[in-house]
């Protein structure tokens, strides 16, 4: 099984965290504000790391 076929490791971890957060909210284990915090702390680093990776890739491509 190639994990890249499903979006990559970081993507799957981010989706998994979203599912767990949603289930916790659904069953009343966390409040709405805690849900927002969890989603923010999951999605923002994912977007940031992907952006950093793209910039690094552009720098590496231009230096060749």
C-alpha positions in Angstrom: 0.0 0.0 0.0 1.5 3.3 -1.1 0.4 6.0 1.3 1.1 8.7 -1.3 -1.9 7.4 -3.3 -4.2 8.6 -0.5 -2.6 12.1 -0.1 0.4 11.5 2.0 1.2 11.0 5.6 0.6 14.6 6.8 -2.7 14.7 4.9 -4.0 11.5 6.5 -2.9 12.6 9.9 -4.7 15.9 9.5 -7.9 14.2 8.3 -7.7 11.7 11.2 -7.4 14.5 13.7 -10.4 16.2 12.1 -12.4 13.0 12.4 -11.4 12.5 16.1 -12.2 16.1 16.9 -15.6 15.9 15.3 -16.4 12.7 17.2 -15.3 14.3 20.5 -17.6 17.2 19.7 -20.5 15.0 18.6 -20.4 13.0 21.9 -20.1 16.1 24.0 -16.6 15.5 25.3 -15.4 18.9 24.1 -17.1 22.3 23.6 -17.4 24.2 20.4 -14.5 26.5 21.2 -12.3 23.6 22.0 -13.3 22.1 18.6 -12.3 25.3 16.8 -9.0 25.3 18.6 -8.2 21.6 17.7 -9.1 22.2 14.1 -7.0 25.4 13.9 -4.0 23.7 15.6 -4.3 20.9 13.0 -5.0 22.7 9.8 -2.8 25.7 10.1 0.5 23.7 10.6 -0.5 21.4 7.7 -1.0 24.4 5.4 2.2 26.0 6.7 4.4 22.9 6.2 3.0 22.4 2.7 3.7 26.0 1.8 7.3 25.7 3.2 7.8 22.5 1.2 6.6 24.1 -2.0 8.9 27.1 -1.5 11.9 24.8 -0.7 11.1 22.9 -3.9 11.1 26.1 -6.0 14.4 27.2 -4.5 16.0 23.8 -5.2 14.6 23.8 -8.8 15.9 27.3 -9.5 19.4 26.5 -8.1 19.9 23.6 -10.6 
